[in-house]
Amino acid sequence: MLDYICFDEEFTRSFTDFLGKRGVEFQTREDDMGMIVAIPDDLDDDLDAAIDERFEELERAYEKRLKQEMLSEEKNVTAISVNLSSGDTCYVPVSEEMMQRILSVLTPQEVGDLVDAIVSVIEQPDTRFICKHEGVPDS
């Protein structure tokens, strides 16, 4: 038996459909890498060549699909660091586009000062009316 490994369901289905249309008997079994498709090793040379050619076409299509999936899953994410009074730091994910818009009008220091002010009020709420608060120091 000759073993071919198909890495995903679409690859396996396309390959086994191809074999079935040509009357080639096959067996399948799962493997850590994908699905193993086993065919007899005593097929005629022309059929062997056609099977190898089709498998290579499907393998290239799988690689192309995989690359496209990886590219579509790529994310451009930046983050704003948040320093808590406990000393812990956490990060708020922000899209790259939003970060660029923010930094087009504020400096990184100003963004940090704004975030620190928000964290401070969240950690130690001051529920007085805003007119009762002390003025904000000039930056």
C-alpha positions in Angstrom: 0.0 0.0 0.0 1.1 3.6 -0.7 0.3 6.2 1.9 -0.6 9.8 1.2 -1.2 12.2 4.0 -4.0 14.8 3.6 -3.7 17.7 6.1 -7.4 18.8 6.3 -10.9 17.7 5.5 -11.1 19.5 2.1 -7.8 18.0 1.0 -8.9 14.5 2.0 -12.3 14.8 0.4 -10.9 16.1 -2.9 -8.3 13.4 -3.0 -10.6 10.5 -2.1 -13.2 11.8 -4.6 -10.5 11.8 -7.3 -9.6 8.2 -6.4 -13.2 7.1 -6.3 -13.9 8.5 -9.8 -11.0 6.4 -11.1 -12.1 3.2 -9.4 -9.1 3.2 -7.1 -9.8 1.4 -3.8 -8.4 3.2 -0.7 -8.4 3.0 3.0 -8.2 5.9 5.4 -6.9 6.2 8.9 -6.4 9.2 11.2 -2.9 10.4 12.0 -1.5 13.2 14.2 -0.7 15.2 11.1 -4.1 14.6 9.3 -5.7 11.7 7.4 -3.7 8.9 5.8 -5.1 7.7 2.5 -3.7 4.3 1.5 -3.9 3.0 -2.0 -2.7 -0.3 -3.6 0.9 -0.1 -4.8 0.3 -2.3 -7.9 -1.7 0.2 -10.0 -0.6 0.8 -13.6 2.0 3.5 -14.2 -0.3 6.0 -16.0 -2.8 5.8 -13.1 0.0 6.1 -10.5 1.3 9.2 -12.4 -2.2 10.8 -12.5 -2.7 10.1 -8.8 0.7 11.7 -7.9 0.0 14.7 -10.1 -3.4 15.2 -8.5 -2.1 14.8 -5.0 0.6 17.5 -5.7 -2.0 19.9 -7.1 -4.1 19.4 -4.0 -1.1 19.8 -1.8 -0.3 23.2 -3.4 -3.9 24.2 -3.1 -3.8 23.3 0.6 -0.6 25.3 1.1 -2.1 28.3 -0.6 -5.3 28.0 1.5 -3.2 27.7 4.7 -1.2 30.9 3.8 -4.4 32.8 3.1 -5.9 31.7 6.4 -2.7 32.8 8.3 -2.7 36.2 6.5 -6.4 36.7 7.2 -5.9 35.9 10.9 -3.0 38.3 11.3 -4.0 41.2 13.5 -2.5 44.6 13.8 -3.0 45.2 17.5 -1.2 47.6 19.7 -1.8 48.1 23.4 -1.9 50.8 26.0 -0.2 49.8 29.3 -2.2 50.4 32.4 -0.3 50.7 35.7 -2.4 49.8 38.7 -1.7 51.0 42.3 -0.9 47.4 43.2 2.1 47.7 41.1 0.6 45.3 38.4 0.6 46.4 34.8 -1.9 45.2 32.3 -2.4 46.0 28.7 -5.5 47.1 26.9 -5.5 45.9 23.2 -6.2 48.7 20.8 -6.3 48.4 17.0 -3.4 49.9 15.2 -5.7 52.2 13.3 -7.2 53.6 16.5 -3.7 54.0 18.1 -2.5 55.9 15.1 -5.5 58.3 15.3 -4.9 58.8 19.1 -1.2 59.5 18.6 -2.0 61.9 15.8 -3.3 64.4 18.4 -1.8 63.2 21.7 1.8 62.3 22.6 2.5 58.9 24.2 3.0 60.8 27.5 -0.4 62.5 27.3 -2.1 59.1 26.6 -0.3 57.6 29.6 -1.4 60.6 31.8 -5.0 60.2 30.7 -5.0 56.5 31.3 -3.3 57.0 34.8 -6.0 59.6 35.7 -8.8 57.2 34.7 -7.2 54.3 36.6 -6.8 56.5 39.7 -10.5 57.5 39.7 -11.6 53.9 39.1 -9.4 52.6 42.0 -10.3 55.5 44.3 -13.7 56.8 43.2 -14.5 60.4 43.9 -18.3 60.8 43.5 -18.4 64.5 44.1 -19.7 66.8 41.4 -16.9 67.8 39.0 -17.1 71.5 40.1 -16.0 70.3 43.6 -12.8 68.7 42.3 -9.5 70.4 42.4 -8.2 71.7 39.1 -6.2 69.4 36.9 -2.5 70.4 36.9 -1.2 71.7 33.6 0.9 69.2 31.7 
